[in-house]
Amino acid sequence: MLKNIKLIKAREKIPGLTQVQVADKAGISERSYQDYEAGKRNPNAQTAILIAEALNSTVEELFGSKAEPPDCL
């Protein structure tokens, strides 16, 4: 699986913020958060919201984007 670069970049935007601190703020284990960043697991909807709040971000920014319609010719 691919690393979740969006999660990593969001965490790095907050100087000094560690994986442990994000996990603590989100109320999840450090191991779970590490697995999410590493792309080994995906959080459920509630956990994704908690992580987004811990990173001052949104679920859409961190875990996916809205589908865009295909270009029409």
Secondary structure, DSSP 4 states (H G I P E B T S, - for coil): ----HHHHHHHHTSTT--HHHHHHHHTS-HHHHHHHHHTS----HHHHHHHHHHTTS-HHHHH--PPPPPPP-
